[in-house]
Amino acid sequence: MKKLKVAAGMTLVAAALSGCVAPSQPMDNRNSELTQGNVQMNLQVGQTTKADVLEAFGSPNITTRDGAGREVWTYQRQAQVAQSSSQSGYWTVLLAGSSSRSSGFESSSRMTTLIIKFDDNDVVHDFRSRTSNF
């Protein structure tokens, strides 16, 4: 009976503690949708605010200041692209025949980097983006 009370008490403590711990947040879709098209659609120099950038792209990977003291946010996202293909063909010449079949798998990586500079009013001053495929 004593063991049952101790086990029940430990379960209650564990449940209480788990309620105090914030659950880990899964990666948001907007964090993975850093594409050249989204950059062009969502960023406008002199108009887009920090809040707009956070809404469109999520939190930056790095925040720094440039030589002029402007806040700089850097985003980097990597995506793995895999593609498989197969081809088959058949030909005949009179009574002779031949068949061939080939298949392949191709994998590549894409890295997108976005650097945004903000002015003193927390509005986009300048931005640059680059996508590399390898």
Phi, psi and omega in degrees: 000321180295320179297322180295318179295319179295316179296319179294320179296320179293322178296318179296318179295316180298319179294320179294318180293322181293334177288336181276339183272128179290134179292147179290138182274130177290159179299128182284146178304321182297333178292335182261353183261045177270093180237163179301320180296316179294324177298311182295325181285328189258345183246128174225123180300133178082358181232319186283130181265170176302319179299320177297319180295316178299320179296320184281320190238355183079194182286143178286159175286321184222139171236132181216187173232142178273184182298333180271001179088005179285142176287136182236127176251135178239129176246138173224129178227139178239139178230143177257128180244124180237142181214135176242152180213156174215147179225146174217153180210162180212138176217154178223148173228110186047250184262353180269144180221158179209147178226142177224151180214135177222150177217159182206163177226130182235134179228138177215164179242149177231129178244125177245130178238132178233126178240122183239130175253135180251149176274186183294341179264013181061037176244147182301121177267322182196154174209154177220141176225154182210139176239130178241135175249134177209000000 
